[in-house]
Amino acid sequence: MPFKETLPHFQMLDVTLIDRDPASPRRHIDESALKTLANSIQKKGLIHPVLVQPANPGGRYTLIVGERRWRAAVLAGEKILPALIRPCEPAEALEVQVFENMGLGVRAPLEPRDMANAIQTISDRFEARETAAEHLGGTPTWLNQATAAATANLSPKITALLDAGKISGTGAAIQLEKLSRKNEAKAESLIGQSEQLPEGEKLARKIVDRALSEEGGRRRKETAKPAEPAPDNAETPAAPVRSRINPGKMKMVAEILGLADGDEEEILARLIDEFLALKGEGNPPF
């Protein structure tokens, strides 16, 4: 009988009675992502049941769909998990597994800004971001990056591109906003190109990073231009003051703030915002 015509039966199954499908196309599983999934299962249980073949004569079940969920449930210490038991011919099982993982409109991740807003709402329930990050199974740095789209002061145009899926992600949107502050014309050009992209294509982060890098190089060249010779009676200008901030420490602060390769000016601005927020004088940057 074709899979489409079979009737599923729901049951809570002992995790030890389930075996992976040896013919499954999945060969590699990201251990880090598996731990994150295990953390969510520990907090809320398994949200989506796994799909298994009916028991064989030995009373064991074979996975059709949900190997990552099953492995994560075992890692989380779960003893039983929700399962849909459904007959499936071996020749059709592979097609079911491929269609499930392709999604085909069945599942779609939240858009970056929607996900960032949702994570921010959850983290707001906790007094400390460290506690919120631990609850969500990440680090404070990860939480800053995950909520960047919710806290970034993006322009309406860039926000619209991000919401429409025309930009590859939050990082690209933030970099494009930074470029806009340094060279509005160049940023507008990239925005225009993004708006004209065919359905499904996105402005890549590396393109924005390249434009931002070129802008920084151009500015450094302009700054390095030789000055006009001074008159004989002119006073000798004072030597420029070098930054005393350790570059390594600056990079660490940028990572904590969720800034991608932020310059000193941007990092200082964010630190000032956070300090004022702690003193109740302004809106917090996160």
C-alpha positions, 0 to 999 in steps of 0.5 A: 500500500502506498505511504500516502494511503497508510494510517498512522498510529500514535504511541509513546515508545521506549527509546531503546526499542527504536533503531535507525534505518541503515539505508537512511541517507543521513550520514553526518550529524552536527554534534553541536547542533545535536546538543542544542536540540537535546537542550530544548528537549530537556526544557520542553520535551520532544515537540514533533513525534518521530516516524517509525515502521511498525515493530518487527517480530522482535518487537523493535521499530525502525526509524523513517524520519526523525533520527536527529530528534531520536538521538537528541532525546537519548542524549537528553536522558528521555526514556520514552518519546512520541512516535507515529507508527506507520507502514512504509515500503522500503522502496518508498522510505527513501523518498519520504526521508528526502521529501521530509528534509527538503521541506517542500513548504511543510516547514520553514524557519522563521525569518531572521528578524522574527526569530531575533524578536522571539529570542529577545522576548524570551531572554527579557524574562530573565534578569541576566543575559547569562541565565537567558543564554544558558536556558536557550542552550547558548553562550551570552555571545551567541545570544547577542548575535541571535538577537542582533536583528531585534536590537539593531537600529536598521533603516526602514529600507534595510529592514524591509530587505531583511524581512523579505529575505533579500539579505542573507542574514542579520550580519549582512544587514548590520554590515549594510547599515554600517556601510550606509553610514560611511558611504550612502551612495554605495549602500543604496546601490547594493540595496537597489541590486538586492531589490532586483534579485530574482525570487529565492536569491539573496545579497551575500554577506561577503559582497557587503563585507567587500564593499565595506572593506573597500570603503575603509581602504579608500578612507585610509588612503585619503587620510594618508595623503601627504600634507601641503608643505608648511610655511617656514614660520609655521609651528610643527604639528604635534605627533598623532596620538596612537590608540592605547587600546589593546587590539586583542581586547578590542576584538573580545569586546566586539564579540561580547557586544555581537559586533562583527569586526566593529571599529573602535568608534562603533564599539565605544558608541555601543559601550556608552549606550550600555553604560547609560542604560545601566544608569537608567539614562537611555535605551539598552543596546541589547 
